Amino acid sequence: MTIVFLTLDLSIAAGAFLSGLFWWQASRGRIRRICREEMLDHADFNRMVVAYNRTQILNARAAIATAITGVLATLRLSGTMIVGLII
């Protein structure tokens, strides 16, 4: 039983690390600033859309990693409570 709990604990730590890594990567991407006098062309719009899409994908991955980590933490706590009731 301790192997199962150890595996869950390591999975929770890995999930939290991955979630933080994805959100850190999403926050690193900066869009080039433009001034009021500058005319935007198709390449500028394409750059903005690509940056937005990449950030959205990384945020989605981070949210999934966080959800999985939450489920694993719930399983770990539930297992501890069930084992405590049996003993």
PDB file with one MODEL, atoms N, CA, C and O in Angstrom:
MODEL        1
ATOM      1  N   MET A   1       0.826  -1.200   0.000  1.00  0.00           N
ATOM      2  CA  MET A   1       0.000   0.000   0.000  1.00  0.00           C
ATOM      3  C   MET A   1       0.867   1.260   0.000  1.00  0.00           C
ATOM      4  O   MET A   1       0.491   2.282  -0.575  1.00  0.00           O
ATOM      5  N   THR A   2       2.025   1.178   0.648  1.00  0.00           N
ATOM      6  CA  THR A   2       2.890   2.352   0.692  1.00  0.00           C
ATOM      7  C   THR A   2       3.470   2.675  -0.678  1.00  0.00           C
ATOM      8  O   THR A   2       3.764   3.834  -0.968  1.00  0.00           O
ATOM      9  N   ILE A   3       3.638   1.653  -1.531  1.00  0.00           N
ATOM     10  CA  ILE A   3       4.122   1.895  -2.893  1.00  0.00           C
ATOM     11  C   ILE A   3       3.098   2.718  -3.661  1.00  0.00           C
ATOM     12  O   ILE A   3       3.458   3.618  -4.420  1.00  0.00           O
ATOM     13  N   VAL A   4       1.825   2.408  -3.462  1.00  0.00           N
ATOM     14  CA  VAL A   4       0.757   3.152  -4.144  1.00  0.00           C
ATOM     15  C   VAL A   4       0.760   4.607  -3.681  1.00  0.00           C
ATOM     16  O   VAL A   4       0.654   5.525  -4.495  1.00  0.00           O
ATOM     17  N   PHE A   5       0.880   4.810  -2.373  1.00  0.00           N
ATOM     18  CA  PHE A   5       0.889   6.175  -1.846  1.00  0.00           C
ATOM     19  C   PHE A   5       2.126   6.944  -2.305  1.00  0.00           C
ATOM     20  O   PHE A   5       2.040   8.133  -2.615  1.00  0.00           O
ATOM     21  N   LEU A   6       3.268   6.274  -2.348  1.00  0.00           N
ATOM     22  CA  LEU A   6       4.488   6.916  -2.819  1.00  0.00           C
ATOM     23  C   LEU A   6       4.356   7.305  -4.291  1.00  0.00           C
ATOM     24  O   LEU A   6       4.783   8.388  -4.691  1.00  0.00           O
ATOM     25  N   THR A   7       3.770   6.428  -5.089  1.00  0.00           N
ATOM     26  CA  THR A   7       3.547   6.732  -6.503  1.00  0.00           C
ATOM     27  C   THR A   7       2.607   7.915  -6.668  1.00  0.00           C
ATOM     28  O   THR A   7       2.844   8.792  -7.498  1.00  0.00           O
ATOM     29  N   LEU A   8       1.539   7.940  -5.877  1.00  0.00           N
ATOM     30  CA  LEU A   8       0.608   9.072  -5.935  1.00  0.00           C
ATOM     31  C   LEU A   8       1.299  10.370  -5.511  1.00  0.00           C
ATOM     32  O   LEU A   8       1.103  11.415  -6.132  1.00  0.00           O
ATOM     33  N   ASP A   9       2.101  10.298  -4.461  1.00  0.00           N
ATOM     34  CA  ASP A   9       2.814  11.498  -3.997  1.00  0.00           C
ATOM     35  C   ASP A   9       3.757  12.030  -5.072  1.00  0.00           C
ATOM     36  O   ASP A   9       3.806  13.236  -5.316  1.00  0.00           O
ATOM     37  N   LEU A  10       4.500  11.140  -5.709  1.00  0.00           N
ATOM     38  CA  LEU A  10       5.415  11.561  -6.774  1.00  0.00           C
ATOM     39  C   LEU A  10       4.652  12.108  -7.981  1.00  0.00           C
ATOM     40  O   LEU A  10       5.095  13.063  -8.618  1.00  0.00           O
ATOM     41  N   SER A  11       3.519  11.505  -8.290  1.00  0.00           N
ATOM     42  CA  SER A  11       2.698  11.990  -9.405  1.00  0.00           C
ATOM     43  C   SER A  11       2.133  13.374  -9.121  1.00  0.00           C
ATOM     44  O   SER A  11       2.050  14.214 -10.018  1.00  0.00           O
ATOM     45  N   ILE A  12       1.748  13.606  -7.883  1.00  0.00           N
ATOM     46  CA  ILE A  12       1.235  14.922  -7.492  1.00  0.00           C
ATOM     47  C   ILE A  12       2.333  15.974  -7.631  1.00  0.00           C
ATOM     48  O   ILE A  12       2.095  17.063  -8.153  1.00  0.00           O
ATOM     49  N   ALA A  13       3.528  15.646  -7.165  1.00  0.00           N
ATOM     50  CA  ALA A  13       4.642  16.585  -7.284  1.00  0.00           C
ATOM     51  C   ALA A  13       4.980  16.854  -8.748  1.00  0.00           C
ATOM     52  O   ALA A  13       5.225  17.998  -9.129  1.00  0.00           O
ATOM     53  N   ALA A  14       4.994  15.810  -9.564  1.00  0.00           N
ATOM     54  CA  ALA A  14       5.295  15.980 -10.987  1.00  0.00           C
ATOM     55  C   ALA A  14       4.219  16.802 -11.685  1.00  0.00           C
ATOM     56  O   ALA A  14       4.531  17.648 -12.523  1.00  0.00           O
ATOM     57  N   GLY A  15       2.957  16.562 -11.346  1.00  0.00           N
ATOM     58  CA  GLY A  15       1.870  17.330 -11.945  1.00  0.00           C
ATOM     59  C   GLY A  15       1.922  18.796 -11.573  1.00  0.00           C
ATOM     60  O   GLY A  15       1.685  19.663 -12.414  1.00  0.00           O
ATOM     61  N   ALA A  16       2.227  19.076 -10.335  1.00  0.00           N
ATOM     62  CA  ALA A  16       2.346  20.476  -9.907  1.00  0.00           C
ATOM     63  C   ALA A  16       3.518  21.158 -10.609  1.00  0.00           C
ATOM     64  O   ALA A  16       3.419  22.318 -11.006  1.00  0.00           O
ATOM     65  N   PHE A  17       4.634  20.428 -10.761  1.00  0.00           N
ATOM     66  CA  PHE A  17       5.787  20.986 -11.462  1.00  0.00           C
ATOM     67  C   PHE A  17       5.462  21.262 -12.926  1.00  0.00           C
ATOM     68  O   PHE A  17       5.797  22.328 -13.442  1.00  0.00           O
ATOM     69  N   LEU A  18       4.812  20.311 -13.602  1.00  0.00           N
ATOM     70  CA  LEU A  18       4.442  20.509 -15.006  1.00  0.00           C
ATOM     71  C   LEU A  18       3.478  21.673 -15.182  1.00  0.00           C
ATOM     72  O   LEU A  18       3.607  22.462 -16.118  1.00  0.00           O
ATOM     73  N   SER A  19       2.524  21.773 -14.286  1.00  0.00           N
ATOM     74  CA  SER A  19       1.569  22.876 -14.353  1.00  0.00           C
ATOM     75  C   SER A  19       2.277  24.217 -14.232  1.00  0.00           C
ATOM     76  O   SER A  19       2.021  25.132 -15.015  1.00  0.00           O
ATOM     77  N   GLY A  20       3.158  24.334 -13.260  1.00  0.00           N
ATOM     78  CA  GLY A  20       3.923  25.570 -13.093  1.00  0.00           C
ATOM     79  C   GLY A  20       4.806  25.859 -14.291  1.00  0.00           C
ATOM     80  O   GLY A  20       4.945  27.012 -14.699  1.00  0.00           O
ATOM     81  N   LEU A  21       5.406  24.814 -14.861  1.00  0.00           N
ATOM     82  CA  LEU A  21       6.261  24.986 -16.034  1.00  0.00           C
ATOM     83  C   LEU A  21       5.465  25.492 -17.229  1.00  0.00           C
ATOM     84  O   LEU A  21       5.914  26.392 -17.939  1.00  0.00           O
ATOM     85  N   PHE A  22       4.283  24.919 -17.457  1.00  0.00           N
ATOM     86  CA  PHE A  22       3.448  25.356 -18.581  1.00  0.00           C
ATOM     87  C   PHE A  22       3.018  26.812 -18.411  1.00  0.00           C
ATOM     88  O   PHE A  22       3.052  27.587 -19.367  1.00  0.00           O
ATOM     89  N   TRP A  23       2.615  27.181 -17.200  1.00  0.00           N
ATOM     90  CA  TRP A  23       2.191  28.567 -16.990  1.00  0.00           C
ATOM     91  C   TRP A  23       3.361  29.541 -17.092  1.00  0.00           C
ATOM     92  O   TRP A  23       3.199  30.668 -17.558  1.00  0.00           O
ATOM     93  N   TRP A  24       4.529  29.103 -16.656  1.00  0.00           N
ATOM     94  CA  TRP A  24       5.714  29.939 -16.799  1.00  0.00           C
ATOM     95  C   TRP A  24       6.039  30.147 -18.278  1.00  0.00           C
ATOM     96  O   TRP A  24       6.367  31.258 -18.695  1.00  0.00           O
ATOM     97  N   GLN A  25       5.948  29.069 -19.073  1.00  0.00           N
ATOM     98  CA  GLN A  25       6.196  29.197 -20.513  1.00  0.00           C
ATOM     99  C   GLN A  25       5.160  30.103 -21.167  1.00  0.00           C
ATOM    100  O   GLN A  25       5.500  30.886 -22.053  1.00  0.00           O
ATOM    101  N   ALA A  26       3.917  30.009 -20.749  1.00  0.00           N
ATOM    102  CA  ALA A  26       2.868  30.849 -21.322  1.00  0.00           C
ATOM    103  C   ALA A  26       3.093  32.320 -20.993  1.00  0.00           C
ATOM    104  O   ALA A  26       2.770  33.199 -21.792  1.00  0.00           O
ATOM    105  N   SER A  27       3.643  32.579 -19.821  1.00  0.00           N
ATOM    106  CA  SER A  27       3.835  33.976 -19.426  1.00  0.00           C
ATOM    107  C   SER A  27       5.090  34.588 -20.044  1.00  0.00           C
ATOM    108  O   SER A  27       5.241  35.810 -20.029  1.00  0.00           O
ATOM    109  N   ARG A  28       5.980  33.783 -20.580  1.00  0.00           N
ATOM    110  CA  ARG A  28       7.224  34.301 -21.152  1.00  0.00           C
ATOM    111  C   ARG A  28       7.018  34.965 -22.501  1.00  0.00           C
ATOM    112  O   ARG A  28       7.745  35.898 -22.843  1.00  0.00           O
ATOM    113  N   GLY A  29       6.048  34.506 -23.272  1.00  0.00           N
ATOM    114  CA  GLY A  29       5.868  35.029 -24.625  1.00  0.00           C
ATOM    115  C   GLY A  29       5.338  36.451 -24.614  1.00  0.00           C
ATOM    116  O   GLY A  29       4.249  36.709 -24.101  1.00  0.00           O
ATOM    117  N   ARG A  30       6.086  37.352 -25.165  1.00  0.00           N
ATOM    118  CA  ARG A  30       5.676  38.754 -25.223  1.00  0.00           C
ATOM    119  C   ARG A  30       5.375  39.132 -26.666  1.00  0.00           C
ATOM    120  O   ARG A  30       6.069  38.713 -27.593  1.00  0.00           O
ATOM    121  N   ILE A  31       4.360  39.906 -26.832  1.00  0.00           N
ATOM    122  CA  ILE A  31       4.028  40.419 -28.154  1.00  0.00           C
ATOM    123  C   ILE A  31       4.720  41.764 -28.321  1.00  0.00           C
ATOM    124  O   ILE A  31       4.743  42.586 -27.405  1.00  0.00           O
ATOM    125  N   ARG A  32       5.282  41.972 -29.504  1.00  0.00           N
ATOM    126  CA  ARG A  32       6.011  43.213 -29.777  1.00  0.00           C
ATOM    127  C   ARG A  32       5.085  44.402 -29.636  1.00  0.00           C
ATOM    128  O   ARG A  32       3.967  44.406 -30.152  1.00  0.00           O
ATOM    129  N   ARG A  33       5.564  45.407 -28.934  1.00  0.00           N
ATOM    130  CA  ARG A  33       4.768  46.619 -28.750  1.00  0.00           C
ATOM    131  C   ARG A  33       4.779  47.438 -30.022  1.00  0.00           C
ATOM    132  O   ARG A  33       5.764  47.455 -30.761  1.00  0.00           O
ATOM    133  N   ILE A  34       3.685  48.108 -30.263  1.00  0.00           N
ATOM    134  CA  ILE A  34       3.593  48.972 -31.440  1.00  0.00           C
ATOM    135  C   ILE A  34       3.261  50.386 -30.984  1.00  0.00           C
ATOM    136  O   ILE A  34       2.706  50.593 -29.905  1.00  0.00           O
ATOM    137  N   CYS A  35       3.604  51.336 -31.807  1.00  0.00           N
ATOM    138  CA  CYS A  35       3.284  52.716 -31.466  1.00  0.00           C
ATOM    139  C   CYS A  35       2.054  53.155 -32.275  1.00  0.00           C
ATOM    140  O   CYS A  35       1.612  52.456 -33.187  1.00  0.00           O
ATOM    141  N   ARG A  36       1.532  54.290 -31.931  1.00  0.00           N
ATOM    142  CA  ARG A  36       0.312  54.793 -32.539  1.00  0.00           C
ATOM    143  C   ARG A  36       0.467  55.087 -34.035  1.00  0.00           C
ATOM    144  O   ARG A  36      -0.477  54.911 -34.806  1.00  0.00           O
ATOM    145  N   GLU A  37       1.651  55.532 -34.439  1.00  0.00           N
ATOM    146  CA  GLU A  37       1.866  55.927 -35.827  1.00  0.00           C
ATOM    147  C   GLU A  37       2.163  54.740 -36.741  1.00  0.00           C
ATOM    148  O   GLU A  37       2.130  54.884 -37.964  1.00  0.00           O
ATOM    149  N   GLU A  38       2.449  53.581 -36.173  1.00  0.00           N
ATOM    150  CA  GLU A  38       2.866  52.436 -36.976  1.00  0.00           C
ATOM    151  C   GLU A  38       1.660  51.774 -37.653  1.00  0.00           C
ATOM    152  O   GLU A  38       0.604  51.607 -37.044  1.00  0.00           O
ATOM    153  N   MET A  39       1.838  51.410 -38.902  1.00  0.00           N
ATOM    154  CA  MET A  39       0.791  50.696 -39.640  1.00  0.00           C
ATOM    155  C   MET A  39       1.011  49.192 -39.472  1.00  0.00           C
ATOM    156  O   MET A  39       2.131  48.708 -39.638  1.00  0.00           O
ATOM    157  N   LEU A  40      -0.030  48.464 -39.151  1.00  0.00           N
ATOM    158  CA  LEU A  40       0.080  47.022 -38.994  1.00  0.00           C
ATOM    159  C   LEU A  40      -0.107  46.343 -40.346  1.00  0.00           C
ATOM    160  O   LEU A  40      -0.999  46.696 -41.117  1.00  0.00           O
ATOM    161  N   ASP A  41       0.746  45.371 -40.615  1.00  0.00           N
ATOM    162  CA  ASP A  41       0.582  44.614 -41.851  1.00  0.00           C
ATOM    163  C   ASP A  41       0.192  43.177 -41.505  1.00  0.00           C
ATOM    164  O   ASP A  41      -0.005  42.842 -40.337  1.00  0.00           O
ATOM    165  N   HIS A  42       0.085  42.337 -42.530  1.00  0.00           N
ATOM    166  CA  HIS A  42      -0.357  40.958 -42.313  1.00  0.00           C
ATOM    167  C   HIS A  42       0.620  40.169 -41.451  1.00  0.00           C
ATOM    168  O   HIS A  42       0.203  39.312 -40.671  1.00  0.00           O
ATOM    169  N   ALA A  43       1.904  40.445 -41.580  1.00  0.00           N
ATOM    170  CA  ALA A  43       2.893  39.735 -40.763  1.00  0.00           C
ATOM    171  C   ALA A  43       2.721  40.076 -39.282  1.00  0.00           C
ATOM    172  O   ALA A  43       2.881  39.207 -38.425  1.00  0.00           O
ATOM    173  N   ASP A  44       2.397  41.326 -38.977  1.00  0.00           N
ATOM    174  CA  ASP A  44       2.169  41.718 -37.580  1.00  0.00           C
ATOM    175  C   ASP A  44       0.946  41.005 -37.012  1.00  0.00           C
ATOM    176  O   ASP A  44       0.985  40.489 -35.895  1.00  0.00           O
ATOM    177  N   PHE A  45      -0.143  40.978 -37.786  1.00  0.00           N
ATOM    178  CA  PHE A  45      -1.348  40.284 -37.322  1.00  0.00           C
ATOM    179  C   PHE A  45      -1.083  38.794 -37.146  1.00  0.00           C
ATOM    180  O   PHE A  45      -1.551  38.178 -36.188  1.00  0.00           O
ATOM    181  N   ASN A  46      -0.328  38.222 -38.078  1.00  0.00           N
ATOM    182  CA  ASN A  46      -0.001  36.807 -37.979  1.00  0.00           C
ATOM    183  C   ASN A  46       0.820  36.528 -36.721  1.00  0.00           C
ATOM    184  O   ASN A  46       0.562  35.541 -36.033  1.00  0.00           O
ATOM    185  N   ARG A  47       1.797  37.369 -36.408  1.00  0.00           N
ATOM    186  CA  ARG A  47       2.606  37.214 -35.202  1.00  0.00           C
ATOM    187  C   ARG A  47       1.750  37.283 -33.946  1.00  0.00           C
ATOM    188  O   ARG A  47       1.945  36.501 -33.015  1.00  0.00           O
ATOM    189  N   MET A  48       0.809  38.209 -33.915  1.00  0.00           N
ATOM    190  CA  MET A  48      -0.055  38.354 -32.734  1.00  0.00           C
ATOM    191  C   MET A  48      -0.961  37.138 -32.563  1.00  0.00           C
ATOM    192  O   MET A  48      -1.159  36.657 -31.447  1.00  0.00           O
ATOM    193  N   VAL A  49      -1.505  36.646 -33.663  1.00  0.00           N
ATOM    194  CA  VAL A  49      -2.395  35.485 -33.583  1.00  0.00           C
ATOM    195  C   VAL A  49      -1.621  34.246 -33.154  1.00  0.00           C
ATOM    196  O   VAL A  49      -2.109  33.469 -32.334  1.00  0.00           O
ATOM    197  N   VAL A  50      -0.427  34.051 -33.695  1.00  0.00           N
ATOM    198  CA  VAL A  50       0.393  32.895 -33.318  1.00  0.00           C
ATOM    199  C   VAL A  50       0.767  32.971 -31.837  1.00  0.00           C
ATOM    200  O   VAL A  50       0.689  31.965 -31.132  1.00  0.00           O
ATOM    201  N   ALA A  51       1.166  34.134 -31.361  1.00  0.00           N
ATOM    202  CA  ALA A  51       1.516  34.289 -29.942  1.00  0.00           C
ATOM    203  C   ALA A  51       0.308  34.020 -29.053  1.00  0.00           C
ATOM    204  O   ALA A  51       0.428  33.367 -28.016  1.00  0.00           O
ATOM    205  N   TYR A  52      -0.846  34.519 -29.453  1.00  0.00           N
ATOM    206  CA  TYR A  52      -2.072  34.296 -28.683  1.00  0.00           C
ATOM    207  C   TYR A  52      -2.424  32.805 -28.648  1.00  0.00           C
ATOM    208  O   TYR A  52      -2.786  32.275 -27.598  1.00  0.00           O
ATOM    209  N   ASN A  53      -2.319  32.136 -29.791  1.00  0.00           N
ATOM    210  CA  ASN A  53      -2.649  30.714 -29.855  1.00  0.00           C
ATOM    211  C   ASN A  53      -1.689  29.868 -29.032  1.00  0.00           C
ATOM    212  O   ASN A  53      -2.118  28.938 -28.349  1.00  0.00           O
ATOM    213  N   ARG A  54      -0.403  30.177 -29.086  1.00  0.00           N
ATOM    214  CA  ARG A  54       0.567  29.426 -28.296  1.00  0.00           C
ATOM    215  C   ARG A  54       0.313  29.603 -26.804  1.00  0.00           C
ATOM    216  O   ARG A  54       0.402  28.644 -26.039  1.00  0.00           O
ATOM    217  N   THR A  55       0.004  30.809 -26.397  1.00  0.00           N
ATOM    218  CA  THR A  55      -0.294  31.068 -24.993  1.00  0.00           C
ATOM    219  C   THR A  55      -1.548  30.314 -24.565  1.00  0.00           C
ATOM    220  O   THR A  55      -1.601  29.755 -23.470  1.00  0.00           O
ATOM    221  N   GLN A  56      -2.546  30.303 -25.424  1.00  0.00           N
ATOM    222  CA  GLN A  56      -3.781  29.594 -25.114  1.00  0.00           C
ATOM    223  C   GLN A  56      -3.535  28.091 -24.981  1.00  0.00           C
ATOM    224  O   GLN A  56      -4.094  27.456 -24.087  1.00  0.00           O
ATOM    225  N   ILE A  57      -2.720  27.520 -25.845  1.00  0.00           N
ATOM    226  CA  ILE A  57      -2.403  26.094 -25.778  1.00  0.00           C
ATOM    227  C   ILE A  57      -1.656  25.771 -24.483  1.00  0.00           C
ATOM    228  O   ILE A  57      -1.972  24.789 -23.811  1.00  0.00           O
ATOM    229  N   LEU A  58      -0.667  26.596 -24.134  1.00  0.00           N
ATOM    230  CA  LEU A  58       0.085  26.358 -22.896  1.00  0.00           C
ATOM    231  C   LEU A  58      -0.799  26.516 -21.664  1.00  0.00           C
ATOM    232  O   LEU A  58      -0.662  25.756 -20.705  1.00  0.00           O
ATOM    233  N   ASN A  59      -1.700  27.490 -21.677  1.00  0.00           N
ATOM    234  CA  ASN A  59      -2.621  27.647 -20.542  1.00  0.00           C
ATOM    235  C   ASN A  59      -3.553  26.451 -20.426  1.00  0.00           C
ATOM    236  O   ASN A  59      -3.867  26.014 -19.319  1.00  0.00           O
ATOM    237  N   ALA A  60      -4.000  25.918 -21.559  1.00  0.00           N
ATOM    238  CA  ALA A  60      -4.863  24.727 -21.528  1.00  0.00           C
ATOM    239  C   ALA A  60      -4.106  23.532 -20.958  1.00  0.00           C
ATOM    240  O   ALA A  60      -4.658  22.775 -20.159  1.00  0.00           O
ATOM    241  N   ARG A  61      -2.852  23.357 -21.359  1.00  0.00           N
ATOM    242  CA  ARG A  61      -2.049  22.257 -20.825  1.00  0.00           C
ATOM    243  C   ARG A  61      -1.838  22.421 -19.325  1.00  0.00           C
ATOM    244  O   ARG A  61      -1.906  21.444 -18.578  1.00  0.00           O
ATOM    245  N   ALA A  62      -1.586  23.633 -18.885  1.00  0.00           N
ATOM    246  CA  ALA A  62      -1.391  23.883 -17.457  1.00  0.00           C
ATOM    247  C   ALA A  62      -2.673  23.600 -16.684  1.00  0.00           C
ATOM    248  O   ALA A  62      -2.624  23.045 -15.586  1.00  0.00           O
ATOM    249  N   ALA A  63      -3.812  23.973 -17.243  1.00  0.00           N
ATOM    250  CA  ALA A  63      -5.084  23.715 -16.563  1.00  0.00           C
ATOM    251  C   ALA A  63      -5.351  22.214 -16.468  1.00  0.00           C
ATOM    252  O   ALA A  63      -5.847  21.741 -15.446  1.00  0.00           O
ATOM    253  N   ILE A  64      -5.029  21.467 -17.513  1.00  0.00           N
ATOM    254  CA  ILE A  64      -5.211  20.013 -17.475  1.00  0.00           C
ATOM    255  C   ILE A  64      -4.272  19.394 -16.446  1.00  0.00           C
ATOM    256  O   ILE A  64      -4.679  18.519 -15.682  1.00  0.00           O
ATOM    257  N   ALA A  65      -3.023  19.839 -16.420  1.00  0.00           N
ATOM    258  CA  ALA A  65      -2.068  19.314 -15.439  1.00  0.00           C
ATOM    259  C   ALA A  65      -2.527  19.617 -14.018  1.00  0.00           C
ATOM    260  O   ALA A  65      -2.368  18.785 -13.124  1.00  0.00           O
ATOM    261  N   THR A  66      -3.091  20.795 -13.805  1.00  0.00           N
ATOM    262  CA  THR A  66      -3.597  21.152 -12.479  1.00  0.00           C
ATOM    263  C   THR A  66      -4.795  20.289 -12.101  1.00  0.00           C
ATOM    264  O   THR A  66      -4.911  19.852 -10.956  1.00  0.00           O
ATOM    265  N   ALA A  67      -5.680  20.046 -13.054  1.00  0.00           N
ATOM    266  CA  ALA A  67      -6.848  19.202 -12.778  1.00  0.00           C
ATOM    267  C   ALA A  67      -6.427  17.770 -12.446  1.00  0.00           C
ATOM    268  O   ALA A  67      -6.960  17.164 -11.517  1.00  0.00           O
ATOM    269  N   ILE A  68      -5.483  17.235 -13.197  1.00  0.00           N
ATOM    270  CA  ILE A  68      -5.003  15.880 -12.924  1.00  0.00           C
ATOM    271  C   ILE A  68      -4.328  15.818 -11.558  1.00  0.00           C
ATOM    272  O   ILE A  68      -4.515  14.855 -10.815  1.00  0.00           O
ATOM    273  N   THR A  69      -3.550  16.835 -11.229  1.00  0.00           N
ATOM    274  CA  THR A  69      -2.905  16.885  -9.923  1.00  0.00           C
ATOM    275  C   THR A  69      -3.943  16.932  -8.806  1.00  0.00           C
ATOM    276  O   THR A  69      -3.773  16.288  -7.771  1.00  0.00           O
ATOM    277  N   GLY A  70      -5.012  17.690  -9.012  1.00  0.00           N
ATOM    278  CA  GLY A  70      -6.081  17.744  -8.018  1.00  0.00           C
ATOM    279  C   GLY A  70      -6.763  16.401  -7.822  1.00  0.00           C
ATOM    280  O   GLY A  70      -7.074  16.018  -6.694  1.00  0.00           O
ATOM    281  N   VAL A  71      -6.999  15.682  -8.920  1.00  0.00           N
ATOM    282  CA  VAL A  71      -7.611  14.350  -8.823  1.00  0.00           C
ATOM    283  C   VAL A  71      -6.677  13.390  -8.094  1.00  0.00           C
ATOM    284  O   VAL A  71      -7.121  12.612  -7.249  1.00  0.00           O
ATOM    285  N   LEU A  72      -5.387  13.441  -8.416  1.00  0.00           N
ATOM    286  CA  LEU A  72      -4.421  12.569  -7.735  1.00  0.00           C
ATOM    287  C   LEU A  72      -4.336  12.889  -6.241  1.00  0.00           C
ATOM    288  O   LEU A  72      -4.245  11.984  -5.412  1.00  0.00           O
ATOM    289  N   ALA A  73      -4.366  14.172  -5.906  1.00  0.00           N
ATOM    290  CA  ALA A  73      -4.336  14.556  -4.488  1.00  0.00           C
ATOM    291  C   ALA A  73      -5.585  14.059  -3.771  1.00  0.00           C
ATOM    292  O   ALA A  73      -5.513  13.611  -2.627  1.00  0.00           O
ATOM    293  N   THR A  74      -6.728  14.138  -4.444  1.00  0.00           N
ATOM    294  CA  THR A  74      -7.965  13.637  -3.853  1.00  0.00           C
ATOM    295  C   THR A  74      -7.901  12.132  -3.642  1.00  0.00           C
ATOM    296  O   THR A  74      -8.331  11.634  -2.601  1.00  0.00           O
ATOM    297  N   LEU A  75      -7.366  11.402  -4.621  1.00  0.00           N
ATOM    298  CA  LEU A  75      -7.215   9.956  -4.468  1.00  0.00           C
ATOM    299  C   LEU A  75      -6.284   9.627  -3.305  1.00  0.00           C
ATOM    300  O   LEU A  75      -6.537   8.701  -2.535  1.00  0.00           O
ATOM    301  N   ARG A  76      -5.214  10.390  -3.190  1.00  0.00           N
ATOM    302  CA  ARG A  76      -4.248  10.153  -2.102  1.00  0.00           C
ATOM    303  C   ARG A  76      -4.900  10.384  -0.747  1.00  0.00           C
ATOM    304  O   ARG A  76      -4.757   9.567   0.163  1.00  0.00           O
ATOM    305  N   LEU A  77      -5.613  11.491  -0.612  1.00  0.00           N
ATOM    306  CA  LEU A  77      -6.272  11.783   0.664  1.00  0.00           C
ATOM    307  C   LEU A  77      -7.378  10.778   0.964  1.00  0.00           C
ATOM    308  O   LEU A  77      -7.546  10.359   2.109  1.00  0.00           O
ATOM    309  N   SER A  78      -8.124  10.394  -0.052  1.00  0.00           N
ATOM    310  CA  SER A  78      -9.182   9.396   0.149  1.00  0.00           C
ATOM    311  C   SER A  78      -8.599   8.056   0.566  1.00  0.00           C
ATOM    312  O   SER A  78      -9.122   7.387   1.458  1.00  0.00           O
ATOM    313  N   GLY A  79      -7.505   7.671  -0.093  1.00  0.00           N
ATOM    314  CA  GLY A  79      -6.847   6.404   0.268  1.00  0.00           C
ATOM    315  C   GLY A  79      -6.353   6.418   1.693  1.00  0.00           C
ATOM    316  O   GLY A  79      -6.487   5.427   2.412  1.00  0.00           O
ATOM    317  N   THR A  80      -5.781   7.538   2.109  1.00  0.00           N
ATOM    318  CA  THR A  80      -5.305   7.659   3.489  1.00  0.00           C
ATOM    319  C   THR A  80      -6.457   7.545   4.475  1.00  0.00           C
ATOM    320  O   THR A  80      -6.337   6.896   5.514  1.00  0.00           O
ATOM    321  N   MET A  81      -7.566   8.177   4.143  1.00  0.00           N
ATOM    322  CA  MET A  81      -8.719   8.121   5.042  1.00  0.00           C
ATOM    323  C   MET A  81      -9.310   6.714   5.103  1.00  0.00           C
ATOM    324  O   MET A  81      -9.710   6.256   6.173  1.00  0.00           O
ATOM    325  N   ILE A  82      -9.367   6.031   3.964  1.00  0.00           N
ATOM    326  CA  ILE A  82      -9.922   4.670   3.937  1.00  0.00           C
ATOM    327  C   ILE A  82      -9.015   3.709   4.706  1.00  0.00           C
ATOM    328  O   ILE A  82      -9.494   2.889   5.490  1.00  0.00           O
ATOM    329  N   VAL A  83      -7.711   3.812   4.481  1.00  0.00           N
ATOM    330  CA  VAL A  83      -6.767   2.954   5.204  1.00  0.00           C
ATOM    331  C   VAL A  83      -6.839   3.259   6.702  1.00  0.00           C
ATOM    332  O   VAL A  83      -6.749   2.346   7.523  1.00  0.00           O
ATOM    333  N   GLY A  84      -6.998   4.518   7.059  1.00  0.00           N
ATOM    334  CA  GLY A  84      -7.126   4.879   8.477  1.00  0.00           C
ATOM    335  C   GLY A  84      -8.377   4.303   9.105  1.00  0.00           C
ATOM    336  O   GLY A  84      -8.369   3.937  10.281  1.00  0.00           O
ATOM    337  N   LEU A  85      -9.449   4.218   8.341  1.00  0.00           N
ATOM    338  CA  LEU A  85     -10.680   3.630   8.873  1.00  0.00           C
ATOM    339  C   LEU A  85     -10.570   2.116   9.029  1.00  0.00           C
ATOM    340  O   LEU A  85     -11.133   1.537   9.958  1.00  0.00           O
ATOM    341  N   ILE A  86      -9.836   1.476   8.106  1.00  0.00           N
ATOM    342  CA  ILE A  86      -9.689   0.014   8.174  1.00  0.00           C
ATOM    343  C   ILE A  86      -8.806  -0.381   9.348  1.00  0.00           C
ATOM    344  O   ILE A  86      -9.075  -1.375  10.023  1.00  0.00           O
ATOM    345  N   ILE A  87      -7.756   0.391   9.595  1.00  0.00           N
ATOM    346  CA  ILE A  87      -6.821   0.038  10.671  1.00  0.00           C
ATOM    347  C   ILE A  87      -7.393   0.464  11.969  1.00  0.00           C
ATOM    348  O   ILE A  87      -6.771   0.264  13.013  1.00  0.00           O
TER     349      ILE A  87
ENDMDL
END
